[in-house]
Amino acid sequence: ASNMDTAAAAVAASTDIESGDFDDSSNNTKAKEAAAGVSAVDTIDDTKDADFDPITLPQSTHTLLFTEPVCSKPFQFSVAIATLSILCLLLALTNNGITLDGIGQVPANVGMSVKIAQFASIFIALLMEEEIPTGLYLLRRIPKTYFKSKFPELCYSKFVAAAILRIFMGYLFLVNVLFLLMMSDNVIDIFFDFIALQFLQQLDDISFNLARMGVFSKSLRVATTSKYFRTEFRRQTKVKRSKRIGFFLKAIYFINLMILLAAQIYVTVKQGNGDYQCKSITVIIKDEVWEESVVKMPGEESKAMVLVYPYFNGSYNQDGTSHDGRPVYVEQKKFDGTPFDTTSPDPVNISVKIPARIQYCKSIRAWVFMHEYIRKSTHHEDSECPWLLRSEETDVYDIEEVQGPWQVWAGVIGKTDVDITCNECNDNADCNLNGECKKDGKSCECFKDVEGVQFIGQHCEVRLKDDCHTIYGEKSNDTWSVVPVGWGKGLFQEYDRPVYVYQGGSPLIDDDNDAVLLIYSGDRWFGVRQRQGERLFSKEGQEFLKAAATNYHAFWDRALQNGTVVVSDATTKDTPVGVDFYRIGERGDQFGPYGALYPLQLNNQTGRGVFRCTDSRPFVYADALPFPNITGSGRRISHSHTEELFDTYLWLGDPN
């Protein structure tokens, strides 16, 4: 206003000069004053110019909350619009995965373009969001005394409440933006969702403009065109306080920016570390066999070995490394799902196991199963990603999202099914109601106090009943029992199945010290003979047995070649009961990978099974149990017509 008065004075002085009607002294004074005024206008600091501009109340339905009576239609209309806006923003939050139980699923990882869009969107969101600065500016610019001097009939508390409502809705918008960015894995979706959120936040402005045009009712049109929206509020504070207002608003912007950036950086780092992917998975490969796999051990010549892919079934854990932006999963022990030992107390009989890996290869756009000692060929260079199994082409970051069959190398490329499940749990149902889901580590702790049954497996899915601790063969009434041990989980087990040790009763077993074990090896039960069984299961042999059993691997221990005399059908049953078994006969090119198979079922009936459960005493853990009486029926499998086929043992080598 002072600038306008000065400009008017300058115009009046020039008019007097042109008309010739002026007094020299007075007009010289006016001219000087005008010039001084123009000079003052020109020298005003642009950064302070906003403080000289008057402000009016925002043209929004939020303003009607304190300019209109509570019982009036305009007030009720404003409440309805505010309620609708808040409701929609809350629904958007739940759609983004925010519930009373916590935050929803954050993507395992996202591409670089999405990451750039996420951080760029933070700055865009702060530019788009105007409710927070508007509410804070009104509260700082219009104190109570000034407000009451302009509108004595209005309540200042309602004015404050309306401003706080603005601030609340602004932060509700920013929270939506934050979780929208965390949950997004697509650039276009980010920008489309931004448009939707902005529309929800501007419902009050849109509704006000429609009411002002008379779209809704006459009372709303009168309320939106009242004097309150034409009244100007000029700066009533000193320059120092005005500067504090500006600094305060800048500080709020900066704090909001830092919070949003810190939250997004936190999520991005955790995505890069694989924290939003399953830390431990169970891999089940179907019954695929490569009879001449190429194995090249360090310092040795290449050799051919029968590769039964289910030998590598079991748990795989992240090892903390990544490959092509995805975590690497490393094979774990078949005994208890922990890492294989890196040393061996008896390297001659118990080899150190090098685990297989599952990782993503960007060069072929697939998740792959591989082992550094196993190659496809000795004559040709493999790709930079020497896969044995590979998924269909995909860009997914989470291995659980891989779909479709996998390609398998068995001398030529074939197809097979690979089941991958996360070992973590969300509730007790994920533990098959046989255990409790621990919320801290998200793993299942199997119940130990259920009478008559023991639970085994990552999800407590294997049920070992007390009356199946000892099983009997139908033909000879031969006896097999599980063996408790004083280490690990207290039970001799492999591949999440109990190991049964032969006790006696079969005429096919000669007088000897050898033990015979029924060991599950990924998808089949193997009947394996072991030299020096009495010593192996004695208290003195526990150290060796512990190292051998806890690091058992059907492929690297060559279980099929070293002492296996009996093999079952492929099965996922908890025990050998109800499964058909076969004695392994001749081997050679004429026969399959398991050799000639002779049924052991009574009358050679398919589906009859060989073993049955029986009542037994409760299972008691012990440090070690003496090996059962080995006199009488004896221990060695008869080699009446297969003497030259089975001349090696599982762990302790040749008896000579």
C-alpha positions as CSV (number, residue, x, y, z in Angstrom):
1,A,0.0,0.0,0.0
2,S,2.8,2.4,0.8
3,N,4.4,1.6,-2.5
4,M,1.1,2.5,-4.3
5,D,0.8,5.8,-2.4
6,T,4.4,6.7,-3.4
7,A,3.7,5.8,-7.0
8,A,0.5,7.9,-6.9
9,A,2.4,10.8,-5.6
10,A,4.9,10.6,-8.4
11,V,2.1,10.4,-10.9
12,A,0.3,13.5,-9.4
13,A,3.6,15.5,-9.5
14,S,4.1,14.7,-13.1
15,T,0.5,15.7,-13.9
16,D,1.0,19.1,-12.2
17,I,4.1,19.7,-14.2
18,E,2.5,19.0,-17.5
19,S,-0.5,21.2,-16.7
20,G,1.7,24.1,-15.6
21,D,-0.4,24.4,-12.4
22,F,2.2,24.0,-9.7
23,D,4.2,25.7,-7.0
24,D,7.9,25.3,-7.4
25,S,8.7,24.7,-3.8
26,S,5.8,22.3,-3.1
27,N,6.2,20.4,-6.3
28,N,9.9,20.1,-6.0
29,T,9.2,18.6,-2.6
30,K,6.7,16.2,-4.1
31,A,9.0,15.2,-6.9
32,K,11.8,14.5,-4.4
33,E,9.4,12.5,-2.2
34,A,8.3,10.5,-5.3
35,A,11.8,9.9,-6.4
36,A,12.7,8.8,-2.9
37,G,9.7,6.5,-2.9
38,V,10.5,4.9,-6.2
39,S,14.1,4.4,-5.0
40,A,12.8,2.8,-1.9
41,V,10.6,0.4,-3.9
42,D,13.6,-0.5,-6.2
43,T,15.8,-1.3,-3.2
44,I,13.3,-3.5,-1.3
45,D,14.9,-6.9,-0.7
46,D,13.1,-9.5,-2.8
47,T,13.5,-12.1,0.0
48,K,11.4,-9.9,2.3
49,D,8.8,-8.9,-0.3
50,A,6.4,-11.7,0.8
51,D,6.2,-10.1,4.3
52,F,4.7,-6.9,2.7
53,D,2.0,-8.9,0.8
54,P,-1.3,-9.3,2.6
55,I,-2.7,-12.8,2.8
56,T,-6.3,-14.0,2.8
57,L,-7.9,-17.2,4.2
58,P,-7.4,-20.2,1.9
59,Q,-10.3,-21.0,-0.4
60,S,-10.9,-24.4,0.9
61,T,-13.7,-26.3,2.7
62,H,-11.3,-26.5,5.7
63,T,-11.8,-22.8,6.2
64,L,-15.6,-23.3,6.5
65,L,-14.9,-25.4,9.6
66,F,-14.2,-22.2,11.6
67,T,-16.1,-19.5,9.6
68,E,-19.5,-21.3,9.7
69,P,-21.7,-22.4,12.6
70,V,-21.4,-26.0,13.7
71,C,-25.0,-26.8,12.8
72,S,-25.0,-25.2,9.4
73,K,-25.0,-27.1,6.1
74,P,-21.6,-25.6,5.0
75,F,-19.9,-26.8,8.2
76,Q,-21.4,-30.3,7.8
77,F,-20.4,-30.3,4.2
78,S,-16.8,-29.5,5.2
79,V,-16.8,-32.2,7.8
80,A,-18.0,-34.7,5.2
81,I,-15.3,-33.7,2.7
82,A,-12.6,-33.9,5.4
83,T,-13.9,-37.3,6.5
84,L,-14.0,-38.6,2.9
85,S,-10.4,-37.4,2.3
86,I,-9.1,-39.0,5.5
87,L,-10.9,-42.2,4.8
88,C,-9.6,-42.5,1.3
89,L,-6.0,-41.8,2.5
90,L,-6.4,-44.4,5.2
91,L,-7.7,-46.9,2.7
92,A,-4.7,-46.1,0.5
93,L,-2.5,-47.0,3.4
94,T,-4.1,-50.4,3.9
95,N,-3.8,-51.0,0.2
96,N,-0.1,-50.3,0.5
97,G,0.1,-53.0,3.1
98,I,-0.2,-51.0,6.3
99,T,-2.4,-52.8,8.9
100,L,-2.7,-53.1,12.6
101,D,-0.4,-56.1,12.4
102,G,2.4,-54.1,10.8
103,I,3.9,-53.3,7.4
104,G,3.1,-55.4,4.4
105,Q,5.5,-57.1,2.0
106,V,8.3,-54.9,0.7
107,P,9.6,-56.1,-2.7
108,A,12.7,-58.3,-2.5
109,N,14.5,-55.8,-4.6
110,V,13.9,-53.4,-7.5
111,G,15.7,-52.3,-10.7
112,M,17.9,-49.2,-10.9
113,S,15.2,-47.3,-12.8
114,V,12.7,-47.9,-10.1
115,K,15.2,-46.8,-7.4
116,I,15.8,-43.5,-9.3
117,A,12.1,-42.9,-9.6
118,Q,11.6,-43.6,-5.9
119,F,14.2,-41.0,-4.8
120,A,13.0,-38.5,-7.4
121,S,9.4,-38.9,-6.2
122,I,10.4,-37.9,-2.7
123,F,11.3,-34.4,-4.0
124,I,8.2,-34.3,-6.1
125,A,6.0,-35.2,-3.1
126,L,7.4,-32.4,-1.1
127,L,6.7,-30.0,-3.9
128,M,3.2,-31.3,-4.4
129,E,2.3,-31.3,-0.7
130,E,0.9,-27.9,0.5
131,E,-1.3,-28.7,3.4
132,I,1.6,-28.8,6.0
133,P,3.2,-25.4,5.0
134,T,-0.2,-23.8,4.7
135,G,-1.4,-24.9,8.1
136,L,1.9,-23.9,9.8
137,Y,2.0,-20.6,8.0
138,L,-1.5,-19.6,9.0
139,L,-0.8,-20.5,12.6
140,R,2.4,-18.4,12.6
141,R,1.2,-15.5,10.6
142,I,-2.2,-15.0,12.2
143,P,-2.0,-14.8,16.0
144,K,-5.1,-14.9,18.2
145,T,-5.3,-11.1,18.9
146,Y,-5.0,-10.2,15.2
147,F,-7.6,-12.9,14.3
148,K,-10.1,-11.6,16.9
149,S,-9.5,-8.0,15.7
150,K,-10.6,-9.0,12.2
151,F,-13.3,-11.6,13.1
152,P,-14.5,-11.0,16.7
153,E,-17.5,-13.2,16.1
154,L,-15.4,-16.3,15.2
155,C,-13.7,-18.8,17.5
156,Y,-9.9,-18.9,17.3
157,S,-9.8,-22.4,18.7
158,K,-11.7,-23.7,15.6
159,F,-9.2,-21.8,13.4
160,V,-6.4,-23.6,15.2
161,A,-8.2,-27.0,14.9
162,A,-8.7,-26.5,11.1
163,A,-5.0,-25.7,10.7
164,I,-4.0,-28.8,12.6
165,L,-6.4,-30.8,10.5
166,R,-4.5,-29.5,7.4
167,I,-1.2,-30.5,8.9
168,F,-2.5,-34.0,9.8
169,M,-3.8,-34.6,6.3
170,G,-0.5,-33.4,4.9
171,Y,1.5,-35.9,6.9
172,L,-1.1,-38.6,6.1
173,F,-0.3,-37.9,2.5
174,L,3.5,-38.1,3.1
175,V,3.1,-41.4,5.0
176,N,1.2,-42.7,2.0
177,V,3.9,-41.6,-0.3
178,L,6.6,-43.2,1.8
179,F,5.0,-46.6,1.9
180,L,3.9,-46.3,-1.7
181,L,7.5,-45.9,-2.7
182,M,8.6,-48.8,-0.4
183,M,6.1,-51.2,-1.9
184,S,6.5,-50.2,-5.5
185,D,8.4,-52.2,-8.1
186,N,7.3,-50.4,-11.2
187,V,8.0,-46.8,-12.4
188,I,4.7,-46.2,-14.0
189,D,2.8,-47.4,-11.0
190,I,4.7,-44.9,-8.8
191,F,3.6,-41.9,-10.9
192,F,0.0,-43.2,-11.3
193,D,-0.3,-43.7,-7.6
194,F,1.0,-40.2,-7.0
195,I,-1.7,-38.7,-9.2
196,A,-4.3,-40.6,-7.2
197,L,-2.9,-39.4,-3.8
198,Q,-2.8,-35.8,-5.0
199,F,-6.4,-36.0,-6.1
200,L,-7.4,-37.3,-2.6
201,Q,-5.5,-34.5,-1.0
202,Q,-7.2,-31.8,-3.1
203,L,-10.8,-32.9,-2.6
204,D,-11.3,-29.9,-0.3
205,D,-10.2,-27.4,-2.9
206,I,-12.2,-29.0,-5.7
207,S,-15.3,-29.2,-3.5
208,F,-14.9,-25.5,-2.5
209,N,-14.7,-24.4,-6.1
210,L,-17.8,-26.4,-7.1
211,A,-19.7,-24.9,-4.1
212,R,-18.5,-21.4,-5.1
213,M,-20.0,-21.9,-8.5
214,G,-23.4,-22.8,-6.9
215,V,-23.3,-26.5,-7.9
216,F,-24.4,-27.8,-4.6
217,S,-26.7,-25.3,-2.8
218,K,-27.3,-21.6,-2.3
219,S,-26.1,-21.7,1.3
220,L,-22.8,-23.2,0.3
221,R,-22.4,-20.6,-2.4
222,V,-23.1,-17.8,0.1
223,A,-20.6,-19.4,2.6
224,T,-17.9,-19.7,0.0
225,T,-18.2,-16.1,-1.2
226,S,-18.5,-14.5,2.2
227,K,-16.4,-11.6,3.5
228,Y,-14.0,-13.9,5.3
229,F,-12.3,-14.9,2.0
230,R,-11.8,-11.2,1.0
231,T,-10.4,-10.0,4.3
232,E,-6.7,-9.3,4.2
233,F,-4.2,-10.0,6.9
234,R,-1.1,-7.9,6.7
235,R,2.2,-8.5,8.4
236,Q,1.8,-7.6,12.1
237,T,5.1,-9.0,13.3
238,K,8.5,-7.5,13.5
239,V,11.1,-8.3,10.8
240,K,13.0,-10.7,13.2
241,R,9.9,-12.7,13.9
242,S,9.1,-12.8,10.1
243,K,12.6,-14.2,9.5
244,R,11.9,-16.8,12.2
245,I,8.7,-17.8,10.4
246,G,10.6,-18.3,7.1
247,F,13.3,-20.3,8.9
248,F,10.7,-22.4,10.6
249,L,9.0,-23.4,7.4
250,K,12.3,-24.2,5.7
251,A,13.3,-26.3,8.7
252,I,10.0,-28.3,8.4
253,Y,10.6,-28.9,4.7
254,F,14.2,-30.1,5.5
255,I,13.1,-32.4,8.3
256,N,10.4,-33.9,6.1
257,L,12.9,-34.4,3.3
258,M,15.5,-36.0,5.7
259,I,12.9,-38.4,7.1
260,L,11.7,-39.6,3.7
261,L,15.2,-39.9,2.4
262,A,16.4,-41.8,5.4
263,A,13.5,-44.2,5.3
264,Q,13.9,-44.9,1.6
265,I,17.7,-45.4,1.9
266,Y,17.1,-47.8,4.8
267,V,14.8,-49.9,2.7
268,T,17.1,-49.7,-0.4
269,V,20.1,-51.0,1.7
270,K,18.1,-53.8,3.2
271,Q,16.8,-54.8,-0.3
272,G,20.4,-54.9,-1.5
273,N,21.4,-57.1,1.4
274,G,18.6,-59.6,0.7
275,D,16.8,-58.9,4.0
276,Y,13.4,-58.9,2.3
277,Q,13.9,-62.3,0.8
278,C,13.7,-65.6,2.6
279,K,16.9,-66.3,4.5
280,S,16.5,-70.1,4.3
281,I,14.7,-72.2,1.7
282,T,14.0,-75.9,1.2
283,V,14.7,-77.2,-2.3
284,I,13.0,-80.4,-3.5
285,I,14.3,-81.6,-6.9
286,K,12.2,-84.3,-8.6
287,D,13.7,-87.8,-9.4
288,E,16.2,-86.8,-12.1
289,V,19.4,-88.8,-12.7
290,W,22.5,-88.0,-14.8
291,E,24.4,-91.2,-15.0
292,E,27.7,-89.7,-16.3
293,S,28.1,-86.4,-14.5
294,V,31.5,-84.9,-14.9
295,V,33.2,-84.3,-11.5
296,K,36.5,-82.5,-11.4
297,M,38.0,-82.3,-7.9
298,P,41.0,-80.1,-7.2
299,G,44.2,-81.8,-8.1
300,E,42.4,-84.8,-9.6
301,E,41.4,-86.0,-13.1
302,S,37.8,-85.7,-14.2
303,K,35.7,-88.7,-13.3
304,A,32.2,-89.8,-14.1
305,M,29.7,-90.2,-11.2
306,V,26.0,-91.0,-11.1
307,L,24.3,-87.8,-10.1
308,V,20.9,-88.3,-8.6
309,Y,19.6,-84.7,-8.3
310,P,17.5,-85.4,-5.2
311,Y,20.8,-86.0,-3.3
312,F,21.0,-82.2,-3.2
313,N,17.5,-81.8,-1.7
314,G,17.3,-80.0,1.6
315,S,18.0,-76.6,3.2
316,Y,19.8,-73.8,1.5
317,N,20.7,-70.6,3.4
318,Q,21.8,-67.2,2.3
319,D,25.5,-66.8,2.9
320,G,25.6,-63.0,3.0
321,T,26.9,-62.6,-0.6
322,S,25.1,-61.7,-3.8
323,H,25.4,-62.3,-7.5
324,D,23.9,-60.1,-10.1
325,G,21.9,-58.2,-7.5
326,R,20.3,-61.3,-5.9
327,P,21.4,-63.3,-2.8
328,V,23.3,-66.6,-3.1
329,Y,21.8,-69.6,-1.4
330,V,24.3,-72.3,-0.1
331,E,23.5,-75.9,0.6
332,Q,23.4,-77.0,4.3
333,K,23.9,-80.2,6.1
334,K,21.4,-83.0,5.6
335,F,21.5,-83.8,9.3
336,D,20.3,-80.6,10.9
337,G,20.3,-77.7,8.3
338,T,23.5,-76.0,9.5
339,P,26.6,-75.3,7.4
340,F,28.9,-78.2,6.5
341,D,32.1,-78.6,8.5
342,T,35.2,-77.2,6.9
343,T,37.5,-79.7,8.5
344,S,37.3,-83.5,9.0
345,P,38.7,-85.6,11.8
346,D,39.2,-88.4,9.3
347,P,39.8,-87.0,5.8
348,V,40.3,-90.5,4.4
349,N,36.9,-91.8,5.3
350,I,35.0,-88.6,5.8
351,S,35.5,-86.1,3.1
352,V,35.0,-82.3,3.6
353,K,31.8,-81.5,1.7
354,I,31.7,-78.5,-0.7
355,P,28.1,-77.3,-0.8
356,A,26.1,-76.6,-4.0
357,R,24.8,-73.1,-4.7
358,I,21.6,-71.5,-6.1
359,Q,22.1,-68.0,-7.5
360,Y,20.9,-65.7,-10.3
361,C,22.8,-65.4,-13.5
362,K,22.1,-62.2,-15.4
363,S,23.8,-63.5,-18.6
364,I,21.1,-66.1,-19.1
365,R,18.4,-64.3,-17.1
366,A,17.7,-67.3,-14.9
367,W,18.1,-68.7,-11.4
368,V,20.5,-71.6,-11.5
369,F,21.6,-74.6,-9.4
370,M,25.3,-75.2,-9.7
371,H,28.4,-76.8,-8.1
372,E,31.9,-75.7,-8.6
373,Y,33.2,-79.3,-8.9
374,I,30.5,-80.6,-11.4
375,R,30.6,-79.7,-15.1
376,K,28.6,-80.6,-18.1
377,S,31.5,-81.7,-20.2
378,T,35.3,-82.3,-20.1
379,H,35.7,-81.3,-23.8
380,H,33.9,-78.0,-24.1
381,E,34.0,-74.7,-22.2
382,D,30.9,-74.0,-20.2
383,S,29.3,-70.6,-20.0
384,E,30.3,-68.1,-17.3
385,C,27.4,-69.6,-15.4
386,P,27.9,-73.4,-15.4
387,W,24.4,-74.4,-14.4
388,L,23.0,-77.9,-13.8
389,L,19.5,-76.7,-13.3
390,R,18.1,-73.4,-14.5
391,S,14.7,-71.7,-14.2
392,E,12.8,-70.1,-17.1
393,E,14.0,-66.7,-18.1
394,T,13.0,-64.2,-15.4
395,D,14.0,-60.9,-13.8
396,V,12.4,-61.6,-10.4
397,Y,14.5,-60.9,-7.3
398,D,12.8,-63.3,-5.0
399,I,13.5,-67.0,-5.8
400,E,10.1,-67.9,-4.4
401,E,8.5,-66.1,-7.3
402,V,10.1,-68.3,-9.9
403,Q,7.4,-70.0,-11.9
404,G,7.3,-72.9,-14.4
405,P,9.5,-76.0,-14.9
406,W,13.3,-75.9,-14.7
407,Q,15.7,-77.1,-17.3
408,V,17.9,-79.9,-16.1
409,W,21.2,-81.2,-17.5
410,A,21.4,-85.0,-17.7
411,G,23.8,-85.2,-20.7
412,V,21.2,-83.3,-22.7
413,I,18.7,-80.6,-21.6
414,G,15.5,-81.9,-20.1
415,K,12.8,-80.5,-17.9
416,T,11.9,-81.1,-14.3
417,D,10.0,-79.6,-11.4
418,V,11.8,-77.9,-8.6
419,D,9.8,-77.0,-5.5
420,I,11.2,-74.1,-3.4
421,T,9.6,-73.2,-0.1
422,C,10.7,-70.7,2.6
423,N,11.7,-72.2,5.9
424,E,10.4,-69.1,7.7
425,C,6.9,-69.1,9.2
426,N,4.2,-66.5,9.9
427,D,1.9,-68.5,12.2
428,N,1.5,-72.0,13.7
429,A,-0.3,-73.3,10.6
430,D,3.0,-72.9,8.7
431,C,4.4,-75.4,11.3
432,N,1.6,-77.8,10.3
433,L,0.2,-77.3,13.8
434,N,3.0,-79.6,15.0
435,G,5.1,-76.8,16.4
436,E,5.2,-73.1,17.4
437,C,6.2,-70.3,15.0
438,K,8.9,-68.3,16.8
439,K,8.3,-64.6,15.9
440,D,11.9,-63.6,16.5
441,G,13.6,-65.9,14.1
442,K,10.4,-66.8,12.1
443,S,11.3,-70.5,12.4
444,C,9.3,-73.5,13.7
445,E,10.0,-75.0,17.0
446,C,8.5,-78.5,17.0
447,F,6.5,-79.6,20.0
448,K,8.3,-82.1,22.2
449,D,5.5,-82.8,24.7
450,V,3.0,-84.5,22.4
451,E,2.5,-88.0,23.6
452,G,3.2,-90.8,21.2
453,V,4.8,-88.8,18.4
454,Q,8.0,-86.8,17.6
455,F,8.1,-84.1,14.9
456,I,11.0,-83.5,12.5
457,G,11.6,-81.1,9.7
458,Q,11.9,-77.4,9.0
459,H,8.1,-77.1,9.3
460,C,7.6,-80.1,11.7
461,E,6.1,-81.9,8.7
462,V,7.6,-85.4,9.5
463,R,5.8,-87.4,12.2
464,L,7.7,-90.2,13.9
465,K,5.3,-92.1,16.0
466,D,6.5,-94.0,19.1
467,D,5.3,-97.3,17.6
468,C,7.4,-96.7,14.5
469,H,10.7,-96.3,16.5
470,T,11.0,-100.0,15.7
471,I,9.8,-101.5,12.4
472,Y,9.6,-105.1,11.3
473,G,10.1,-106.7,7.9
474,E,7.2,-108.8,6.7
475,K,9.1,-111.7,5.2
476,S,11.6,-112.5,8.0
477,N,10.3,-110.4,10.9
478,D,13.6,-108.7,10.9
479,T,13.9,-105.7,13.3
480,W,15.1,-102.1,12.6
481,S,15.2,-99.3,15.1
482,V,16.0,-95.6,15.3
483,V,19.1,-94.8,17.3
484,P,19.3,-91.9,19.8
485,V,22.5,-89.9,19.9
486,G,23.9,-87.4,22.3
487,W,24.4,-84.6,19.8
488,G,22.4,-82.5,17.3
489,K,18.7,-83.0,17.8
490,G,19.2,-86.2,19.7
491,L,18.1,-88.4,16.9
492,F,20.2,-90.1,14.1
493,Q,18.5,-88.6,11.1
494,E,19.3,-87.5,7.5
495,Y,17.3,-85.4,5.0
496,D,14.6,-84.8,7.8
497,R,14.0,-88.5,8.2
498,P,15.1,-90.9,10.9
499,V,17.8,-93.4,10.2
500,Y,16.9,-97.0,11.1
501,V,19.6,-99.5,12.2
502,Y,19.3,-103.2,11.6
503,Q,18.9,-105.2,14.9
504,G,18.5,-108.8,13.7
505,G,16.3,-111.5,12.4
506,S,17.1,-111.6,8.7
507,P,18.5,-114.8,7.2
508,L,20.1,-112.7,4.4
509,I,22.5,-111.1,6.9
510,D,25.6,-113.2,7.7
511,D,27.7,-113.4,10.8
512,D,29.8,-110.3,10.9
513,N,30.3,-106.9,12.5
514,D,28.8,-104.9,9.7
515,A,25.9,-102.6,10.4
516,V,23.1,-102.1,8.0
517,L,21.3,-98.7,7.9
518,L,18.1,-97.5,6.2
519,I,19.0,-93.9,5.2
520,Y,16.7,-91.5,3.4
521,S,18.8,-89.8,0.7
522,G,16.6,-87.1,-0.8
523,D,13.7,-89.1,-2.3
524,R,14.5,-92.8,-1.7
525,W,15.4,-95.0,1.2
526,F,18.8,-96.7,0.8
527,G,19.7,-99.9,2.7
528,V,23.4,-99.3,3.3
529,R,25.9,-101.6,5.0
530,Q,28.6,-100.1,7.2
531,R,31.8,-101.8,8.4
532,Q,32.6,-102.1,12.1
533,G,29.1,-101.4,13.2
534,E,29.7,-102.4,16.8
535,R,32.5,-99.9,17.2
536,L,30.7,-97.2,15.2
537,F,27.7,-97.2,17.6
538,S,29.7,-97.7,20.8
539,K,30.5,-94.9,23.1
540,E,34.1,-94.8,21.8
541,G,32.9,-94.5,18.2
542,Q,30.6,-91.5,18.8
543,E,33.1,-88.9,17.7
544,F,33.6,-90.6,14.3
545,L,29.9,-91.3,14.0
546,K,29.1,-87.7,14.8
547,A,31.5,-86.4,12.1
548,A,30.2,-88.9,9.5
549,A,26.5,-88.6,10.2
550,T,26.3,-84.8,10.6
551,N,28.2,-84.3,7.3
552,Y,26.5,-87.1,5.4
553,H,25.8,-86.3,1.7
554,A,24.5,-89.1,-0.5
555,F,26.3,-87.8,-3.6
556,W,29.8,-87.0,-2.1
557,D,29.7,-90.1,0.1
558,R,28.7,-92.1,-3.0
559,A,26.0,-93.8,-1.1
560,L,24.6,-95.6,-4.1
561,Q,28.0,-97.0,-5.0
562,N,29.5,-97.5,-1.5
563,G,27.5,-100.3,0.1
564,T,24.0,-99.7,-0.9
565,V,22.3,-103.1,-1.4
566,V,18.6,-102.1,-1.1
567,V,16.7,-99.2,-2.6
568,S,13.1,-98.0,-2.3
569,D,10.7,-96.4,-4.7
570,A,10.8,-92.6,-4.8
571,T,8.7,-91.5,-1.8
572,T,8.1,-88.6,0.5
573,K,6.7,-90.8,3.4
574,D,7.9,-90.1,6.9
575,T,9.3,-93.6,7.5
576,P,10.1,-96.7,5.3
577,V,6.7,-98.2,6.3
578,G,4.4,-98.6,3.3
579,V,7.1,-98.2,0.7
580,D,8.2,-100.8,-1.8
581,F,11.9,-101.9,-1.6
582,Y,14.2,-103.7,-4.1
583,R,17.4,-105.6,-3.7
584,I,20.0,-104.2,-6.1
585,G,21.4,-106.9,-8.4
586,E,23.5,-106.7,-11.5
587,R,24.8,-103.4,-12.8
588,G,26.0,-102.2,-16.1
589,D,24.9,-100.4,-19.3
590,Q,22.0,-102.7,-19.7
591,F,20.5,-101.6,-16.4
592,G,19.2,-98.4,-15.0
593,P,21.1,-96.1,-12.7
594,Y,20.2,-98.3,-9.7
595,G,21.0,-101.6,-11.4
596,A,18.7,-104.6,-11.7
597,L,16.0,-104.3,-9.0
598,Y,14.5,-107.4,-7.4
599,P,11.3,-106.8,-5.3
600,L,11.5,-107.5,-1.6
601,Q,7.7,-107.4,-1.0
602,L,6.0,-110.6,-0.1
603,N,4.9,-112.4,-3.3
604,N,6.6,-109.5,-5.1
605,Q,3.4,-107.6,-4.8
606,T,3.7,-103.9,-5.9
607,G,2.4,-101.5,-3.3
608,R,2.5,-104.0,-0.4
609,G,5.5,-102.5,1.2
610,V,8.1,-104.3,3.3
611,F,8.0,-102.9,6.8
612,R,5.3,-102.3,9.4
613,C,5.3,-100.4,12.7
614,T,4.9,-102.1,16.1
615,D,4.4,-100.9,19.7
616,S,7.7,-100.0,21.3
617,R,9.0,-98.5,24.5
618,P,9.0,-94.6,24.7
619,F,12.0,-93.0,23.0
620,V,14.7,-92.0,25.5
621,Y,17.7,-89.8,24.6
622,A,21.1,-91.1,25.6
623,D,24.7,-90.1,25.1
624,A,25.2,-93.4,23.3
625,L,23.6,-96.8,23.2
626,P,25.6,-100.0,22.8
627,F,25.3,-101.6,19.4
628,P,22.7,-104.4,19.5
629,N,23.8,-108.0,20.0
630,I,25.6,-109.0,16.9
631,T,25.8,-112.7,17.6
632,G,23.3,-115.2,16.3
633,S,21.8,-113.9,13.1
634,G,24.9,-111.9,12.2
635,R,25.3,-108.6,10.4
636,R,26.7,-109.0,6.8
637,I,24.4,-109.0,3.8
638,S,24.7,-112.2,2.0
639,H,26.6,-111.9,-1.3
640,S,25.6,-115.2,-2.7
641,H,25.3,-113.8,-6.2
642,T,26.5,-110.2,-5.9
643,E,29.8,-110.7,-4.2
644,E,31.8,-108.5,-6.6
645,L,29.2,-105.8,-6.8
646,F,29.3,-104.6,-3.2
647,D,32.9,-104.7,-2.0
648,T,33.0,-101.2,-0.4
649,Y,31.5,-99.5,2.6
650,L,29.8,-96.2,3.2
651,W,32.3,-94.5,5.5
652,L,35.0,-96.8,6.8
653,G,36.4,-98.1,3.5
654,D,37.5,-101.6,2.7
655,P,37.6,-104.1,5.6
656,N,41.1,-105.2,4.6
